[in-house]
Amino acid sequence: MDGKATRVGRPRASGAAASREDAREALLDAAGELFTGAGYAATTTRAIAERAGLRQASLYYHFPAKEDILAELLAATVRPSLVVADRLVASRAPAPARLWALAHTDIRLLAGARHNVGALYLLPEVASPNLARFRADRAALKAAYASLVDLAGVPSAAARTDLVFGLVESTAILRRDSPDLDVAAHAREGADAVLRVAGLPDADDALRAAALALV
C-alpha cells in the first residue's frame, strides 16, 4: 500500500476524555484499513494504534492480541447476515424469495462495508482457536443457505449450496478488483445469479419486491 499505511491518524482524546466505544471503533476502523491495505501480517498493533490516534496501551485494553481485532472484524461480516438468515429460515414465504433476500442482504454487507474485510477469509490465521466463533457463525450462515436451497426442492442441493455460498463470498474478490463497484447493482444481480446457480427460475420484479419486503 502507499504512504497511507503508515500515516498517523488524526489525534484523538485519550483516557477519560475518550469514550471506550469510540476508541474501540477507531481501532477496528484503523485495523480494517491496514489489514486490507498493507496486509495482516505486515500490520503491527503499534501501527493500528497510531492510525487510530491512540496509545498502544489503549489498544491492548480493548484487544489483548492482534488476532482478537481480526476476529471482531470478521464477525462483523457474518453476524448481521446471520440475524437475517435466522428470520428468513423461520419465514413461510416462498423459498426462492427467501434465498434471494438472504443473498441480497449478504452481498450488500460484503460489498458496502467500509473496508473489504471479506478478502481476509483466506488468511491462515482464520484457522486459529481465537477465531472459532467466526468459523461457527460462518458455518451457521452457510447452513441457512443450505436450508433455503433444500426447501426450494432443487436436485443436488449440497453441491448447489456450495456454489451459491461461493458466489456470495466472491463479492470480496470483485470488490478487491473493482473498489468502486456499484453496491446496489451487484447485490441485485448477485442475488439473481444465486437463484440461477441454485437451479431456480430467474427472478422477476414481483419476486424481488416480495424478497425485499422480507428484510
Summary of the structure (lengths in Angstrom):
residues: 215
radius of gyration: 19.1
end to end distance: 37.2
largest distance: 59.5
contacts: 662
relative contact order: 0.13
helix: 72%
strand: 0%
